[in-house]
Amino acid sequence: MVSSQTRVDDTFTRFFTGCEPRLRHALVSSCGAEVGREAAADALEYAWRHWDRVGSMDHPVAYLYRVGRSAARKYRERPLLGEPAQGGRDPWVEPNLEFVLGRLSERQRTAVVLRHSFGYTLDEIADVMGISVSSVQKHVDRGLEKLRKGLEVSR
């Protein structure tokens, strides 16, 4: 006979397996690598403690994204992204990309990074961020335009 706790554990484990990468990618996109990973862990720990409520939600990943964004505040003692890169390095990416990404709005940065770095579909991004697909498209388009302008590149 399977106990009710075992069923809860199995249900949460399946949820965690499907949710964790999307939630972590979204929070890393919005908060930076270190803070984003910590915020995702905090949000998933919250989900475990409140699984009876979180497990019955229509959009639990979007809710946990907001929980993670709130949790991220405690990890920030310095600005989200750095200053413009100085010469002398041979980076594998555009040296000023991090700085220019930091100048986008949170939603633009999250949408652009999820779409173009992690390969998420617009529907997947909308689900994680808890916004409409058309809003995601606008954030991606506006974010890319700001990136092009900030990096002084054309299409």
JOCORFEN-V335418 format. One record per residue. N is the residue number from 1. PHI is phi in whole degrees, -180 to 180 (NA if undefined). PSI is psi in whole degrees, -180 to 180 (999 if undefined). Layout:
n->N phi->PHI psi->PSI
n->N phi->PHI psi->PSI
This chain:
n->1 phi->NA psi->133
n->2 phi->-92 psi->128
n->3 phi->-76 psi->161
n->4 phi->-66 psi->-32
n->5 phi->-66 psi->-38
n->6 phi->-64 psi->-41
n->7 phi->-64 psi->-41
n->8 phi->-63 psi->-46
n->9 phi->-59 psi->-45
n->10 phi->-64 psi->-42
n->11 phi->-64 psi->-45
n->12 phi->-66 psi->-40
n->13 phi->-61 psi->-44
n->14 phi->-63 psi->-44
n->15 phi->-61 psi->-48
n->16 phi->-58 psi->-46
n->17 phi->-60 psi->-41
n->18 phi->-82 psi->-30
n->19 phi->-89 psi->-39
n->20 phi->-55 psi->-49
n->21 phi->-62 psi->-42
n->22 phi->-65 psi->-44
n->23 phi->-65 psi->-45
n->24 phi->-62 psi->-45
n->25 phi->-60 psi->-43
n->26 phi->-64 psi->-43
n->27 phi->-73 psi->-35
n->28 phi->-65 psi->-40
n->29 phi->-63 psi->-37
n->30 phi->-92 psi->-29
n->31 phi->-114 psi->-10
n->32 phi->98 psi->163
n->33 phi->-61 psi->-55
n->34 phi->-67 psi->-51
n->35 phi->-65 psi->-40
n->36 phi->-61 psi->-42
n->37 phi->-65 psi->-43
n->38 phi->-65 psi->-42
n->39 phi->-65 psi->-38
n->40 phi->-64 psi->-43
n->41 phi->-62 psi->-43
n->42 phi->-64 psi->-42
n->43 phi->-65 psi->-40
n->44 phi->-72 psi->-33
n->45 phi->-66 psi->-40
n->46 phi->-61 psi->-44
n->47 phi->-59 psi->-41
n->48 phi->-64 psi->-46
n->49 phi->-65 psi->-30
n->50 phi->-118 psi->33
n->51 phi->-60 psi->-33
n->52 phi->-59 psi->-36
n->53 phi->-88 psi->-48
n->54 phi->-65 psi->-40
n->55 phi->-64 psi->-19
n->56 phi->-100 psi->3
n->57 phi->-76 psi->152
n->58 phi->-71 psi->-36
n->59 phi->-133 psi->69
n->60 phi->-65 psi->-32
n->61 phi->-67 psi->-42
n->62 phi->-63 psi->-41
n->63 phi->-63 psi->-46
n->64 phi->-68 psi->-28
n->65 phi->-61 psi->-44
n->66 phi->-67 psi->-38
n->67 phi->-61 psi->-44
n->68 phi->-64 psi->-40
n->69 phi->-62 psi->-39
n->70 phi->-67 psi->-42
n->71 phi->-64 psi->-30
n->72 phi->-63 psi->-26
n->73 phi->-58 psi->-36
n->74 phi->-73 psi->-17
n->75 phi->-92 psi->-10
n->76 phi->-93 psi->109
n->77 phi->-111 psi->-8
n->78 phi->-138 psi->170
n->79 phi->-57 psi->154
n->80 phi->-57 psi->-51
n->81 phi->-128 psi->156
n->82 phi->-76 psi->-173
n->83 phi->-81 psi->167
n->84 phi->-56 psi->145
n->85 phi->-68 psi->146
n->86 phi->-98 psi->157
n->87 phi->-66 psi->173
n->88 phi->99 psi->-10
n->89 phi->-105 psi->158
n->90 phi->-118 psi->75
n->91 phi->-73 psi->159
n->92 phi->-88 psi->-4
n->93 phi->-130 psi->169
n->94 phi->-53 psi->124
n->95 phi->-57 psi->-33
n->96 phi->-97 psi->7
n->97 phi->-59 psi->-47
n->98 phi->-60 psi->-43
n->99 phi->-63 psi->-47
n->100 phi->-68 psi->-39
n->101 phi->-59 psi->-39
n->102 phi->-65 psi->-18
n->103 phi->-89 psi->-8
n->104 phi->-77 psi->159
n->105 phi->-67 psi->160
n->106 phi->-56 psi->-46
n->107 phi->-67 psi->-40
n->108 phi->-64 psi->-47
n->109 phi->-61 psi->-47
n->110 phi->-61 psi->-48
n->111 phi->-63 psi->-44
n->112 phi->-65 psi->-46
n->113 phi->-68 psi->-43
n->114 phi->-62 psi->-40
n->115 phi->-73 psi->-49
n->116 phi->-100 psi->-17
n->117 phi->-100 psi->-40
n->118 phi->-102 psi->-8
n->119 phi->73 psi->25
n->120 phi->-69 psi->149
n->121 phi->-79 psi->165
n->122 phi->-62 psi->-38
n->123 phi->-63 psi->-43
n->124 phi->-65 psi->-41
n->125 phi->-65 psi->-43
n->126 phi->-60 psi->-41
n->127 phi->-64 psi->-45
n->128 phi->-67 psi->-44
n->129 phi->-83 psi->-14
n->130 phi->72 psi->34
n->131 phi->-131 psi->173
n->132 phi->-76 psi->159
n->133 phi->-62 psi->-40
n->134 phi->-64 psi->-36
n->135 phi->-67 psi->-41
n->136 phi->-59 psi->-48
n->137 phi->-58 psi->-42
n->138 phi->-63 psi->-42
n->139 phi->-65 psi->-41
n->140 phi->-64 psi->-50
n->141 phi->-61 psi->-47
n->142 phi->-68 psi->-39
n->143 phi->-64 psi->-44
n->144 phi->-63 psi->-40
n->145 phi->-62 psi->-43
n->146 phi->-65 psi->-38
n->147 phi->-64 psi->-46
n->148 phi->-59 psi->-45
n->149 phi->-66 psi->-46
n->150 phi->-66 psi->-32
n->151 phi->-95 psi->-1
n->152 phi->57 psi->51
n->153 phi->-124 psi->156
n->154 phi->-109 psi->169
n->155 phi->-61 psi->999
